Amino acid sequence: MAAARTLFPPRGVVARQSTDTVAAESPEAQAALEMIRARACVTLGRYRREMRRG
């Protein structure tokens, strides 16, 4: 007789630095993508502040 299995739904997913990667074929493209990603939030924040000011 097979044992009964109890399944629990996941609580959520957390992106960690070790799994938060971007793949690119060349080191230059990899560096560019990482820079864009790192600066995107800062740039978007500035844009939103400027839009609120009118």
N, C-alpha and C positions, 0 to 999 in steps of 0.2 A: 504494500500500500504506500502511495506517495505521500510525503509530508505536505501539509497545507502551507501555502505561501501567503504572507501578509504584505500587501503593497501599500506604501505611503506616498502621497503626492509630494513633489518637490516644493520646498519653501520659496525657492527663487534661484536665480543665477547671479553670481558676483564675478565681474571681470577683474582679474588680478593682473598685476604688472607682468608676471611671468607668462601669462597666456594672452596678453594684450599686444599682439604683434601684427605687423604688416609685412606681407611677402612681396618682394620685387626681385627681378632677375639680376640687376646690377647694384653694386654697393652705392653708386651715386643716386640711383632712383630710390633705393631704400632710405638713404639719408634725407632726400628731398621729401618723401612721404612722411617720415617721422617729424620733420620740421613743420610741415604744413599742419599735421595733426596737432602738434604741441601748441602752435600759435593760433589755430582756428578759433578756439574758445575765447581767447583774449580779443581777437579781432571782432568776433561776433558781439562780444560784450560792449566794446566801444561803439559799434554800429548801432546797437539797440539804445544805448545812452544818447547818442546823437539824434536818433529818430524821435525819442521822447521829448527832447528839447525843442524840436520843430524846426 
